[in-house]
Amino acid sequence: MGDGVFYIYRMEKTCKRLWHAVLEQAIKDAHWDVAARAWFWSKNQGIGSFLWICSVLGLSPELIRRLLAKILEE
């Protein structure tokens, strides 16, 4: 890999770790914060939205929502 390609790969990996951390924190916050819970069901697709983060991370929003609902029921 050329230096430029490696740099882009490393930056992409770093960004994905960041957005994964944002999603993890939102799941934790959803236990006590109504706004955090609402964020998961928002239809917003802008940068930083739940749907956007799922797209970046290759995750199914529907699956995450189902899992979150189960977690919150406990």
Stockholm file with secondary structure:
# STOCKHOLM 1.0

chainA/1-74         MGDGVFYIYRMEKTCKRLWHAVLEQAIKDAHWDVAARAWFWSKNQGIGSFLWICSVLGLSPELIRRLLAKILEE
#=GR chainA/1-74 SS CCHHHHHHHHHHHHHHHHHHHHHHHHHHHTTTCHHHHHHHHCCCCSTTSHHHHHHHHTCCHHHHHHHHHHHHHC
#=GC SS_cons        CCHHHHHHHHHHHHHHHHHHHHHHHHHHHTTTCHHHHHHHHCCCCSTTSHHHHHHHHTCCHHHHHHHHHHHHHC
//
